[in-house]
Amino acid sequence: MMLTVKNIGRMFAAMAMVAFAVVAQANAQQEVMSVVQDSTKMLVTKLQSEKQTYYENPQKFYGVMEGALQNLVDFERIAARVMGRYRREASDELKEKFVGVFKKSLFDAYGKALVESGEFKVNVLAATINPRDEGRASVDLEVISASGNKYPVIYSMYKNRDNKWLLENVIVNGVNIGLAFKDRFEQQVNVHNGDITKVVDSWSSRIEEGELTGEAK
């Protein structure tokens, strides 16, 4: 094939597009990594400095956690997914109430686990942009306990309408936390004979330690 000026121009244009895509992806990876690193550092610092507050003033402790997580976690999105198809049956007031109840259940479960685990370290390892949707990414983390046990954690992130990276799901040691809570909601719907209001009102924050680490038998 003869290389005409037109063909050469197309080749350089294609190369430029590929180079731009690679640079854009690298920038997105660094951006989401920075968001997770900054939020994680703040959360760990707050947890370590407010451990006693958990026992003395739980409400204040929840406020501290919410402040550390509000710029990272999309609680409304996660709660909506937990409700699943039943969300269509719920009133706006009930949906809003479940967001608050669900958020508190997370703080109860994970706050307690982290506070009582002693010293721990969180390493943010790598970020991967979804090749099919550059507005989504996964971030690999590693939690190292005081005893040296290592737990792999994966954050599922998405970019919202304000171009801000937010967390929409977590996988801890192979356990998909979003799906685990969704299954629980489904079970509670069956227990309460389809009464969504009762499910929300009686939502339990108690989960076994094994569910947090994927070691449940």
Secondary structure per residue as TSV (DSSP state, phi and psi in degrees):
chain	resnum	aa	ss	phi	psi
A	1	M	-	360.0	130.3
A	2	M	-	-74.5	136.7
A	3	L	-	-87.3	101.2
A	4	T	-	-90.6	168.1
A	5	V	H	-59.0	-36.7
A	6	K	H	-66.5	-43.8
A	7	N	H	-65.0	-41.9
A	8	I	H	-61.7	-40.0
A	9	G	H	-62.2	-40.6
A	10	R	H	-65.5	-40.2
A	11	M	H	-61.2	-46.6
A	12	F	H	-66.5	-35.2
A	13	A	H	-65.0	-42.7
A	14	A	H	-64.2	-43.2
A	15	M	H	-62.6	-39.6
A	16	A	H	-65.4	-39.2
A	17	M	H	-65.1	-41.6
A	18	V	H	-63.4	-45.7
A	19	A	H	-62.1	-41.0
A	20	F	H	-63.6	-42.1
A	21	A	H	-62.9	-41.0
A	22	V	H	-64.5	-45.0
A	23	V	H	-64.6	-42.4
A	24	A	H	-62.5	-41.2
A	25	Q	H	-65.9	-41.7
A	26	A	H	-62.6	-40.8
A	27	N	H	-64.9	-40.9
A	28	A	H	-64.9	-40.3
A	29	Q	H	-61.5	-44.1
A	30	Q	H	-66.8	-36.8
A	31	E	H	-64.4	-49.4
A	32	V	H	-69.2	-33.1
A	33	M	H	-61.6	-43.9
A	34	S	H	-64.0	-40.6
A	35	V	H	-60.1	-47.8
A	36	V	H	-68.0	-42.3
A	37	Q	H	-61.7	-47.1
A	38	D	H	-64.4	-44.6
A	39	S	H	-67.3	-39.4
A	40	T	H	-66.4	-42.8
A	41	K	H	-60.7	-43.4
A	42	M	H	-64.3	-43.0
A	43	L	H	-63.7	-47.1
A	44	V	H	-62.3	-43.2
A	45	T	H	-61.2	-44.8
A	46	K	H	-64.4	-43.9
A	47	L	H	-61.8	-42.0
A	48	Q	H	-69.7	-32.5
A	49	S	H	-86.9	-17.6
A	50	E	S	-114.1	19.9
A	51	K	H	-57.4	-44.7
A	52	Q	H	-66.2	-30.7
A	53	T	H	-61.3	-32.7
A	54	Y	H	-57.0	-39.2
A	55	Y	H	-84.5	-34.2
A	56	E	H	-87.7	-35.9
A	57	N	-	-148.3	80.3
A	58	P	H	-54.3	-39.7
A	59	Q	H	-62.9	-40.4
A	60	K	H	-65.5	-38.8
A	61	F	H	-61.8	-43.0
A	62	Y	H	-61.7	-38.3
A	63	G	H	-63.8	-39.1
A	64	V	H	-63.8	-45.1
A	65	M	H	-63.6	-43.0
A	66	E	H	-62.7	-40.3
A	67	G	H	-62.6	-35.4
A	68	A	H	-76.8	-24.7
A	69	L	H	-106.4	-11.4
A	70	Q	T	-62.4	-27.1
A	71	N	T	-92.4	4.6
A	72	L	T	-119.1	-41.6
A	73	V	B	-104.5	132.1
A	74	D	-	-93.5	85.0
A	75	F	H	-61.7	-37.6
A	76	E	H	-63.8	-41.6
A	77	R	H	-65.9	-43.8
A	78	I	H	-66.0	-44.9
A	79	A	H	-62.0	-38.5
A	80	A	H	-62.3	-40.2
A	81	R	H	-69.6	-33.8
A	82	V	H	-64.8	-41.6
A	83	M	H	-68.2	-30.4
A	84	G	G	59.1	-137.4
A	85	R	G	-65.7	-20.6
A	86	Y	G	-72.6	-15.0
A	87	R	G	-63.0	-30.9
A	88	R	G	-65.0	-24.9
A	89	E	G	-87.6	-11.4
A	90	A	S	-91.1	147.4
A	91	S	-	-74.3	165.6
A	92	D	H	-60.0	-38.5
A	93	E	H	-64.2	-40.7
A	94	L	H	-69.6	-37.8
A	95	K	H	-61.5	-45.5
A	96	E	H	-64.3	-40.1
A	97	K	H	-63.1	-40.8
A	98	F	H	-66.5	-34.2
A	99	V	H	-57.5	-46.1
A	100	G	H	-66.5	-43.7
A	101	V	H	-64.7	-43.2
A	102	F	H	-65.7	-42.2
A	103	K	H	-59.2	-45.0
A	104	K	H	-63.9	-36.4
A	105	S	H	-64.2	-36.3
A	106	L	H	-66.7	-45.3
A	107	F	H	-62.4	-41.2
A	108	D	H	-61.0	-51.3
A	109	A	H	-69.2	-54.5
A	110	Y	H	-81.3	-31.9
A	111	G	H	-61.8	-46.7
A	112	K	H	-61.1	-45.5
A	113	A	H	-62.2	-42.7
A	114	L	H	-72.7	-40.3
A	115	V	H	-64.4	-41.5
A	116	E	H	-85.7	-3.4
A	117	S	T	-82.8	-6.2
A	118	G	-	80.6	-158.7
A	119	E	S	-68.4	141.2
A	120	F	-	-149.3	163.1
A	121	K	E	-130.1	142.5
A	122	V	E	-121.5	122.8
A	123	N	E	-107.7	128.3
A	124	V	E	-92.2	114.6
A	125	L	E	-93.0	-51.9
A	126	A	E	-162.5	156.9
A	127	A	E	-123.7	142.0
A	128	T	E	-128.8	122.3
A	129	I	E	-81.6	135.1
A	130	N	E	-62.6	119.6
A	131	P	T	-63.6	-21.5
A	132	R	T	-93.1	-13.8
A	133	D	E	-154.5	100.7
A	134	E	E	-72.2	0.0
A	135	G	E	-93.0	10.2
A	136	R	E	-133.0	147.9
A	137	A	E	-153.7	158.8
A	138	S	E	-120.1	140.3
A	139	V	E	-122.7	124.5
A	140	D	E	-89.6	130.3
A	141	L	E	-127.9	167.2
A	142	E	E	-139.6	122.9
A	143	V	E	-101.3	125.2
A	144	I	E	-112.8	118.2
A	145	S	-	-78.3	171.9
A	146	A	T	-61.3	-29.4
A	147	S	T	-85.2	-2.4
A	148	G	-	96.0	-2.6
A	149	N	-	-67.1	140.6
A	150	K	E	-113.8	133.3
A	151	Y	E	-124.0	118.8
A	152	P	E	-73.7	137.4
A	153	V	E	-130.8	138.2
A	154	I	E	-123.5	124.2
A	155	Y	E	-93.8	129.1
A	156	S	E	-95.2	120.0
A	157	M	E	-116.3	151.8
A	158	Y	E	-140.8	158.6
A	159	K	E	-101.9	122.0
A	160	N	-	-82.3	-174.1
A	161	R	T	-64.9	-22.5
A	162	D	T	-89.5	12.8
A	163	N	S	64.3	33.2
A	164	K	-	-114.2	133.3
A	165	W	E	-77.6	128.2
A	166	L	E	-134.2	152.3
A	167	L	E	-84.0	132.3
A	168	E	E	-120.0	-7.9
A	169	N	E	-167.9	161.1
A	170	V	E	-137.8	139.0
A	171	I	E	-117.8	119.9
A	172	V	E	-113.3	115.4
A	173	N	T	52.5	38.8
A	174	G	T	89.4	-7.3
A	175	V	E	-94.8	119.6
A	176	N	E	-78.2	104.7
A	177	I	H	-64.8	-40.2
A	178	G	H	-59.5	-45.6
A	179	L	H	-67.9	-36.0
A	180	A	H	-61.8	-44.3
A	181	F	H	-70.5	-34.8
A	182	K	H	-63.9	-42.1
A	183	D	H	-61.6	-39.8
A	184	R	H	-64.1	-41.6
A	185	F	H	-60.9	-44.4
A	186	E	H	-59.2	-43.8
A	187	Q	H	-62.4	-41.4
A	188	Q	H	-68.2	-31.9
A	189	V	H	-61.9	-42.1
A	190	N	H	-66.5	-41.3
A	191	V	H	-60.4	-39.5
A	192	H	T	-98.6	21.7
A	193	N	T	53.5	40.9
A	194	G	T	83.0	4.7
A	195	D	-	-83.5	99.5
A	196	I	H	-64.9	-36.1
A	197	T	H	-61.0	-43.2
A	198	K	H	-65.2	-35.8
A	199	V	H	-61.7	-46.4
A	200	V	H	-66.5	-44.5
A	201	D	H	-64.4	-30.5
A	202	S	T	-106.3	12.5
A	203	W	-	-55.2	124.5
A	204	S	-	-94.0	140.9
A	205	S	-	-93.9	-3.4
A	206	R	-	-85.1	123.8
A	207	I	-	-135.5	149.5
A	208	E	-	-70.8	150.5
A	209	E	H	-56.6	-36.3
A	210	G	H	-60.7	-29.7
A	211	E	H	-69.0	-25.5
A	212	L	H	-76.5	-29.8
A	213	T	H	-112.8	-5.8
A	214	G	T	82.1	16.3
A	215	E	-	-105.6	12.0
A	216	A	-	-64.4	141.2
A	217	K	-	-94.1	360.0
